[in-house]
Amino acid sequence: MTEQTMHQLDARRLLCPIPVIRTQNAIRQLQAGELLMVMATDPGVMQDIPAWARIHGHEVVSAERVEGEYHLCLRVGHSHHLSAM
């Protein structure tokens, strides 16, 4: 098993829809199978980012509240380059 790099996106203190837009922009820079950890303070990300990920073929590996923040780990899907065009 190979160790994967966990990319991070700091979306703290940003309100909807900015965390979703920043997540989309960050994922465009990654390859299929890579991981992105999104850290946010807006509770809406717990619904908005999983819904966006499902529509665009990405996997939500984990989603949890940690000390007043929301941490979501996404695995980039294989079709993300097609949806960006």
C-alpha positions in Angstrom: 0.0 0.0 0.0 1.4 3.4 -0.9 1.0 6.5 1.3 -1.2 9.2 -0.2 -0.7 12.9 0.1 -3.5 14.7 1.8 -4.0 18.1 0.2 -5.7 20.7 2.4 -8.1 23.5 1.8 -8.7 26.1 4.5 -12.2 27.4 4.0 -12.6 28.6 7.6 -14.5 31.9 8.1 -16.0 31.7 4.6 -19.8 31.4 4.0 -21.8 29.6 1.4 -21.2 29.2 -1.5 -17.5 30.1 -1.2 -16.4 26.9 0.5 -18.0 24.8 -2.3 -16.5 27.0 -5.0 -13.0 26.8 -3.4 -13.4 23.0 -3.1 -14.3 22.8 -6.8 -11.2 24.9 -7.7 -8.9 22.9 -5.5 -10.1 19.5 -6.9 -9.5 20.7 -10.5 -5.8 20.9 -9.6 -5.7 17.3 -8.3 -5.5 13.9 -10.0 -8.1 11.1 -9.7 -7.7 9.2 -6.4 -6.0 12.0 -4.6 -7.4 13.2 -1.2 -8.5 16.7 -0.2 -9.2 17.7 3.4 -11.6 20.7 3.6 -11.6 22.6 6.9 -14.5 25.0 7.3 -16.5 26.8 10.0 -19.8 27.2 8.0 -22.1 24.3 9.1 -23.7 24.3 5.7 -20.7 22.6 4.2 -21.8 19.3 5.8 -24.7 19.2 3.3 -23.4 21.3 0.5 -20.0 19.7 -0.2 -21.3 16.1 0.0 -24.1 17.0 -2.4 -21.6 18.7 -4.8 -19.2 15.7 -4.6 -22.0 13.2 -5.4 -23.1 15.2 -8.4 -19.5 15.4 -9.7 -18.4 11.9 -9.0 -16.2 12.4 -6.0 -16.2 10.3 -2.8 -16.7 11.7 0.7 -14.3 9.6 2.8 -15.2 11.3 6.1 -17.1 14.3 7.4 -16.9 15.3 11.0 -17.1 18.2 13.4 -13.8 18.9 15.2 -13.7 21.5 17.9 -16.2 23.9 16.3 -14.9 23.2 12.8 -16.1 20.9 10.0 -13.6 18.6 8.3 -14.5 16.8 5.1 -12.1 14.4 3.4 -12.8 13.9 -0.3 -11.3 11.5 -2.8 -11.2 12.9 -6.3 -13.2 10.9 -8.8 -12.0 9.7 -12.2 -14.5 11.8 -14.2 -13.6 15.2 -12.7 -11.5 16.4 -15.7 -14.4 15.7 -18.0 -16.9 17.8 -15.9 -14.4 20.7 -15.8 -14.5 21.2 -19.6 
